[in-house]
Amino acid sequence: MAAAACLGLTACSEERAASSREANKDNAASQKLFVTGEPPVRGGERGAQSKPVFTHLSVRAQGVTTELVREQDGTWKVTAPVSARAEAAVVESILHTLTSSTFSATVKETPTDAELVAFGLKPPVFTVTARAFVPDAHGGGAQDAERQRTVTLQGGRENTYDGSVYVRRDEAPTVYAAAGTVRWALDRDTFALRSKVLLGPLDERALKSIEVKAGKQSYQLARAADGTDWRLVEPVAASADSARVASLVKSLVEQRALSFPEDSLEARKRLGLEDPWVDARFISDSNEPVRVRMARVTDAGGTRAYALREQGTQALLGEVAEDALSLLDVGVRELKDRRVLDFQRKDVRRIVVHPGGGAPAITVVSAGGSDDGAGHWDMESPRQGKAQHFKLASLLRALETLKATGFGESNPKNWTRYGVSTTSPGVVLLGEGGQELARLWLGSEVPDEPGALYARGSGADVLKVPEARVVLPTSPEELLDMPPDALKEGAQSQPAP
């Protein structure tokens, strides 16, 4: 009997402990801001709890209600009071707060009207209504009424003692305290909830041409025949620095709106957008052209900049940082490709090096396919023999990647002013059938720029190049592949030029 009594007592204790744990668990769940509960019992089995999938948000702050809806692709869109993309990070912060935050304490279960006013809950400082569904095991249930969940949270003022915020949930009278981060996440106005991306989307890779008038600058860019690089079309025809073009577009898209003034023809005129400082068009094959206008306005409040993005019937007006006006206001020289020579190593079949100073030219030829400059090379003149392929490969790599550090005069009438003449050091690269691929002449030193030389490359501009990057062979012995003794003997047997 004693043993039975002991077993009975133990069973009762375990049952009470289990009941206590379940009660604590239920109480903890009820303290969450957004309570999903269990899906309804079906077939005698309880469904598993799942993370809710939010579909709608309604946020009232500063006297304005902002409505948001989740799109089919999972992104969020503001539907009222404006139609715009939502600020993804802000929406994610709201959803995370709803699912992870809890009430820290119960302040008052049955507050009076006067207490509600004191708590800042009559009327509330902000209100958030969220709708979601609890997905089934397969992720479905969006249309199942029994899986729908809704919560309305009213937020009040901040408790200056600990920084918490007073909150009420749904129709219940109870006033709770929640961490101050809850107010920071939920008390968001329309501007905070809408995307600040003003001039995007704009994919540089899909663009075919760009036309820009910015200040005193005017230029036109077109996609090169290879579909990757860019070329300048106006005001000059030249290869463009594709990396610089991509950077321009990227910097433009990254501009964030500081405000969204109401758009109208009168507003555009008042903000200077009828005679803009920047007027640019971005054209692709797949989408309607994008037009971007930017202007600066000075009034008693200071100087502000505004931008207008138009595509088809869609237009978006916003205030931007003043330095946005200079993003496209660049000179042609900044857009030009800084590569000195325009060629590809795999196409080179013959290299003619001019050491300068009246020394004979050194000619080497690819004997078995250039293999990007690393194949078998033979010297034809002024001596004959096998050339050191690694030296030639290194030379070709240096020439292919050589970039100008600056530009001088364009289309000079007298290149000798820069030390460039037929007797200057240089190199000529030839392809199949003797076709000239590229030519480089090195000139005199650039005044006040130590280590820089004037040069003439594939373009019409006087270039400035780093002397250390263009070290050309000065004698055939530097390229011939033979033992030192043979070089010495060969040199003695050759008559002096």
Number of C-alpha atoms within 10 A of each C-alpha: 6 7 8 9 10 11 12 12 12 12 12 12 12 12 12 12 12 12 12 12 12 12 12 12 12 12 11 12 15 15 18 17 22 25 16 22 15 13 18 13 9 8 6 7 8 11 13 13 14 16 11 19 20 19 18 17 24 18 24 22 19 12 9 13 18 22 20 25 19 16 11 8 6 11 13 24 23 22 15 15 12 12 12 17 17 24 19 14 10 17 22 13 14 21 19 12 20 21 15 10 17 21 22 14 14 14 15 14 11 12 14 11 11 11 14 20 15 12 23 20 22 15 13 20 21 25 23 22 17 20 18 20 25 25 20 16 11 6 11 13 16 17 9 12 9 12 20 20 18 16 19 19 21 25 30 27 20 20 15 8 6 9 15 22 24 29 30 23 19 12 10 9 14 15 25 21 23 25 20 16 14 23 23 13 17 24 21 22 17 20 15 13 23 23 20 22 17 22 24 16 10 16 13 19 13 16 18 18 21 23 18 21 19 22 15 10 14 19 21 19 23 20 20 16 9 7 12 11 18 27 23 23 18 14 12 12 13 19 22 25 20 18 12 15 21 16 14 17 20 15 13 20 17 15 20 18 19 15 13 16 12 10 13 10 10 9 14 19 12 11 21 18 23 16 13 23 20 25 22 22 18 23 20 17 10 9 12 13 17 21 19 22 25 28 24 19 15 10 7 5 7 7 10 15 21 27 30 22 19 18 15 10 6 8 13 17 24 22 22 24 14 15 9 20 22 13 15 22 19 18 13 17 14 14 22 22 23 23 21 25 22 18 21 16 19 14 17 25 23 26 23 19 23 25 20 18 10 12 14 16 20 22 20 26 22 21 14 11 16 20 14 14 24 19 16 18 28 22 24 16 15 15 17 13 16 18 23 19 20 15 17 20 19 13 17 22 15 14 25 17 15 18 18 21 14 16 17 15 12 11 11 13 8 10 16 13 12 21 19 21 17 12 16 20 23 26 22 16 23 20 20 11 8 11 12 15 20 21 21 22 21 26 26 15 19 19 10 7 10 10 14 22 23 27 30 23 20 17 21 12 18 22 27 25 26 21 15 9 15 16 12 17 19 18 16 24 17 13 22 21 19 13 8 10 9 11 16 11 10 12 14 10 9 10 6 6 7
